[in-house]
Amino acid sequence: MPNDEPLTPKTGLVVSSVSALSAVQQTVLAELYLPLIGPLAYSLYAALRGLQSTENELSNRRSHAELLGILGADLPTVLAARRKLEATGLLQSYYQEDELGTVYIYQLQLPLPALQFFADDLLSVLLLDTVGELRYQQLASDFTPSQIDLRAAKNVTANILEVFHVDSQKVTTTPLSVQKVRAQLAAGEPAEATSPVLSDDDFDWQLLGQILKQNYVDLKQVASSRQLIVTESRVYGISEIEMAKLISEVASLTTGQFDENQLKLLIARRYERPTAPIQPVQVSATSEPATTVEAGKTSQLSQPEQQLVDYAKSAAPYDFLNAIKQEKHGFVTSGENRLVHDLIGRGVLPNAVINMVIYYLLQNRELAALNRNLLETVANDWQQHGITTPEAALTYLKQRQQPKQPATRRKSNNRPTRKEIIPEWAKKETETGTKKQPANQLTAAQRKQLAERVAKLESNSEKED
């Protein structure tokens, strides 16, 4: 949970009131957002709308227990659904402590219009990965308004000043009452969800522009598609020259403009390809000691570890993930592809480190598929510890394993064995093969003497009766 703020079923919640969804917005939510967030998050959005506070006062708060009862789900499941709403821009969450206790303030956000949704790089790529190319194209077609060819028609629409009389002085000098209303409406509008901005320091935009200019591609549109180009180039490891060829393929020969959706589809078809499998490398705390790794420095690595590091630096995350799944005789699921896109879209870890996160989870943790919670937990932990290179990732893993896996005992497969904690008396018994008499165990003579005393006491008790 973000910032690790405490949350229990007793924690209060307040949902700010927002305007009702129009029929078009409800369709966008059901057709475009539902595949991304899933049915529970979709139900959570509806439940929060039902818990809206018309007064917008923090004192008029509900509890999360009421929300859990409506959804019929436990707290961790609902929190995971809440994060999906937040990630897709449908919810803003705030935490506060006051004299009444802890409270979360939830501000529901309206779904983006369909055209803005498809224009958003991250959302549209996630939708493509989730529903597949055929359904994606169908949805894009459904939300594309049909237009009549007006090139031969004449525009005879009346102008507002032709129909209504407006004081010219009020138009040039806006009345104070109008200014106040504008300010109130602007203050009451929900904050727009902003997409994370990727760093493109390693991408040569000048080279890309020079190639596209020779191919008569509209460079203004290229600039507006900057986020999409960076995301796709990082996910699939596309160079500037290859990206220029892809853009040129989908660009119009007459206008020089291109359809971003067609570019996404072309890249998905072209680069989701089989990759040579990666040989497993077991990260061990008993390997050769590794020095502290900084940018540009190389740690003391074994030959398999060095090969892994080299491939992590050279491979794109999708190719790296696909190679591991091939080695495990599996395949990359649409959910895993979406997780990789999401992690890259956050722009917090380099590609090589993201590859090491993938390797750690699928090989060392032996997971069959990437798990969102574990992927985000490991990535967040590595970011907090300043892991910026594959060498640093290996060093960090070894340091974490050292207290738990001593280097004195090893199995034949070079994995550190678990040291069993055995009591001292059990050790002596194992070594000698005989059972040591416990200190509080009675001898045969002592047991006989005790039995005689008990019989004598019982005899005296019967005589008194």
Beta strands, then each sheet from edge to edge (+ up, - down):
strand 1: 12-16
strand 2: 52-53
strand 3: 62-63
strand 4: 91-98
strand 5: 101-108
sheet 1: 2+ 1+ 3-
sheet 2: 2+ 1+ 5+ 4-
end
